Amino acid sequence: MKLKNKTVLVTGGAGFIGSHLVDQLILEKPEKIIVVDNLFLGKDNNLLDAQSKFPDLKIIHEDVSNFEKMKTIFKNDNIDVVFNLAVIPLPASLEKPSWTFSHNNNMTVTMCELIRQDFFKTLIHFSSSEVYGTSISGPMDENHPLNGTTPYAASKAACDLLVLSYCRTFGIDASIIRPFNNYGPRQNEASYAGLIPITVQKIMENKPPMIFGDGKQTRDYLYVTDTAKAAIKIYENLKTRQKVLNIASGKEISIVYVVKKIAEYLDYDIEKILYDPDRPGDVRRHIANTYLAEDLLGFKPTVSFEDGLKKTVDWYKITLNNQRKMTK
């Protein structure tokens, strides 16, 4: 199961993880790569490097939840595999819970129906570690209860169950990758931004970074290229079919450590960090058991958190400085 000479479609491919996946896919020498993204979070700029290396990269601005329009796209190309990353993110579910839940499910239904109707052959569906909620006891394996605390988490859990139901009922060829907390260049720094880009941006604007709660909440961080490479390995390995695989570092890092480490890299006084009340639905403890991915894929993270964070901070420094110059 190699991607060479295959036609690959990536939903959400202009987003953070999606664009890094496209970069990795190019190295596999597929015949075609098609990105479908409505730019809710994604940016065409995220694909500039990919376009320079793969000039025939096809980018389509469309909503994945629209079944008829997606069917038309699939009719035009003999697509072999879909990496499904299209998603409405967690923060949106705190503002528009009903819409986030239904939209995430509708996008997954579209992919499941298209593969059921033989418009493509293999689905690699991206889940989220948020489906687990807070760790009950130690590292969470794939059998940990689905105790998500936000409408986003509930939507992602429902999507996973939907994909597995299509596997069991209709025999579709699908695997589910469940990444934990990804970080790295291109993570959205504007609407619905994550902790790392928000913190870098605030410090660069000489504003105090914010920690919600006591900062002792933990996350399992993984550099984005490790996730992208793992997704390709999951496609290549037939033993992953009809399974969910955690992809993570297996280490927990506190929020306060992350913020203070960024402050250290940017030479910022940690005494100026502000604390605000807990966010609703915030997960307290997050750490993965990755034994299944290690067993089936030989998966091991290749980028340490400290090295990856330094690369990420440096990327944002350059990007944000360039943005400032352009607005002057």
N, C-alpha and C positions, 0 to 999 in steps of 0.2 A: 504494500500500500504506500506508494510514493506519489508525490504531487507533481513530479516532472511530467510535462506535456498535458496536464489536466487543466480544466477550466474551474476556477475557484471564485466564489462570490463571498464577500465579507459584508454583512450588515453592520452598521455602526462603524465602518472602516475608516471614517474621518475623525473618529474620537481618539481618546488617549491610548487605551490598550489596542484598539482596532488598528490605528495607524502603525503602531510598532509591530503588530502581527503582519500587516501588509509588507513592511520592511523585511521581515523574516521569510515571508512567502516568496518574495522575489529571489532569494537565495536558492529556493527549491526548483527554480526554472519551470514554472507552470507555463502552459500555452497562453492562458488568459487570466487576468485578475480583474474582477468587477467589484467596485465598492458601491453600496447603496446606503445613503445617509441623508437624513432630512435636515442635518446641521442644527438640531436642537441643542446639542452639546458639541458636536464635531466641528472641525474647521478644515476647509480645503487646504489651508497653509500647512496643516499637519502632514499632508501627502506630497509636499513639494519635492522632498528628497526622493521619495518613492517614484514620482513621475520622471525625475531626471535619470533614474536607473532603469525604469521600466516605462518607456515612453507611450506604450499602448495601454497603460492603465486606464480603465474605463470608470468614470465617476458619475453616478446617477443620483440626483437629489430627489428622493422619494420617501414617503412614509411607509415603513415596512408593515404597518397594520392594515394597509389597503390591499386586500387580497387580489382584487381584479387587476390593479396596476402592477402588482408584483408578478402576477401570472403572465402578464404581457412581457415583462422583462425576461422571465425565464423561457418564454417561447422563442425569444430571439437568439438564445445561446444554449448550447448543449452543456449545461452545468453539471459538473461531477460532485462537487462538495461545497457545502455552505458552512462558514463559521459565523454563528449568530451572536453578535455582540450588541445589537440594537437594544437600547434600554432608556427608560426614564429614571433618573438617579434618586437616591435616598432623600436628599433634602427637598426635592419636589413633592415627595409624598407627605411631608409635614405641612405643605401649603395646599396641595390638591390631591388628597388621598384617594378619592374615588377614581379620578381621571388617571392617576399613576398606576393604580392597580389594574384597571381595565385595559389601559394602553399596553402595558407590559405583557399582559396575557394575550391580547389580540395580536401582537407582533409574533409571539411564539406559536399561536394557533395558525397564523399564516404559514410559517415555515413547516409546521407539522402537516398541514393539509397539502402543501406543495410537494413534499417528499412522499406522502401517502399516494398522491396522484402521479407519481413517477416523473416529476419535473426535475429532480436531481437524485443523486444516489446516496450521499452520506451527509449527516448533520452533526456538527460539533457545536453543541449549545453551551453558552457561557452562563453559569449560575453565579451565585454570590455567597460568600461566607456569612453574610447577614442572616441567612435563613436559619442559622443555628441559634442566634441570640447570644446570650451570655453563657460561657462555658460552665457546665454543671460540676464537672470534676476533671481538671487537668486537660490535656490536649484532646481536641474534638476529632473523632474519626467520622467517617461517612455515615455511621449509624447513630450518631448523636441526635437526640430529638430536635425537631424543627421548631424552635421556640423563638422565632423572630419577633421583634418588638415593635416594628414599624409597618405601615402599609406597604412600603417598598419591599421589606423582607418577606411579607406574606405573599406579595405578587411573584417574587422570584421562587419561593417555595412551590407555589401553584404551578409556575411554568415548568419547573423540574418534574413535578408529578405528571404534568401533561405529556412531556416528552417521553417519560418512562411508560406511560399508559399507551402511547402510540407504538412504542417498541413492542410491548407485550400483546397488544390487541391486533395491530396491523403489520408487525414485523419490520418496522422501519429500521434502517441502519443508522444508529445514533449513539453518541457518547456525550457525557456531561462533564465539563471542566468546572470545578468550583474554586476559583481563585480567592485568596484572602486579600489583605490590604495592599494593593499595588501602588507603587510610587515611581516617579521618574520624570524625565522631560516630557512636556506636552500635556501634563495633567491640567485640567481646566483651572485657570486662575481668575476667571470672572464669575459668571453665575454658577451657583452650586459648586463652588470650588472646594477642594479638599484641604486638610489641615496644613500640609507642607507648603503648597503655593500661597495660601492665605498668609501664613506666618512670614514667609520670605517677602511677600509684597508689603505687608504692614511695616516690617523692619526697614525695608528699603525706602519707604515713605516717611520714615522716622516716627511711626506710630507704634504704640505698645501692642505686641501680640496678645491674643486672648486664649485662655484655657477655660474650658467649660468644666465645672465641678472641681474636684481636687487634683485632677490631672493624673491620678493613679490608674485610670482606665488603661487597659493594655490592648495592643493590636499586634497582629502577626504580619509584619511587612515583608513584601517581596518586590524586588526590582522588576520592572515591567518586561524587560527582554527575557527574563527567565520564564515568565508566564507565557509569552508569545511562543517561545521554543517548545514549551511543554504542550501547548495546544497542537502543534504540528506532530509531536511525538504521539499524542493521543489519537490523532487521525491515522497515523501509520500502523498502530498496534490494534489488531482486531480483538485482542483480549479485553480491550476497554469498552467494547460495545455493550449497551444496556447497563452501563455502570456510571456512577458518579465518582470523580476523583478530586480530592483536595489537592490544590497546588499552593504551597506556602513554604515558609522558612522553617516552621516548627519551633520558632522562638517568639516569646512575647516581649514587647517593648512598651513602656509606659508613654502616654501622651506628653507628660511633663519632660521626659527624657528627650523626646523628639524636638519639642519647642526649644529646650535649652541647648541642644546640640546645634540647631539652626542658628540660634543667637550667638553661640560660640564661633561658628564659621563666619558670621557676618560682623563679629566684634561688637556685639550689642550687649548692654547691661541687663543681665537676667533679673535684677531686682525690679526692673520696670515692667515685667510681665504681669498682666492683669488676669484676675480670675472672675468668672461669671457663674451663675447657677447652672446646674446640669441641664443639658438639652433633653427634650422629651424622647423617650425610647432609646436613649443612648446605651450601647452595650458596655458592660462593665469589664468583662474579661474575654479575650479572644486569643486562642492559640490552637494550632492545627496539629493533628496526627497525620503524617504524610506517608505512612507505611505502605499503603496500597500503591501510590504513585511510585514510590521507591522500588517496590516489588515488580510492577508491570513495566515501568518505563526506565528504571534506573535513575529516577529524578533526584537531583540534588541542586540547590541554589548555587549559582556561580558568582554572584555579586554579594559581598557582605553589606550589611545595612549602613555602616559608616562610610564605606566607599561609594555606595549608591547614593546616599544622601548628599555627599560632597559633590558628586557629579550633577545631581539634581539642582542643588542650590546654585552651583556655577552656571548651569543652563538658564535658570530663571534670572540670575543677575544680568546676563548678557541680553536675554529677551526683553526684560522689563526696561533696561537702559535704552535699548533700541527703540522701544515703543515711546519712551519719553522724548527721544530725539525727533521722532517722526511727528509728534504732536506740538513741538515748539515752533 
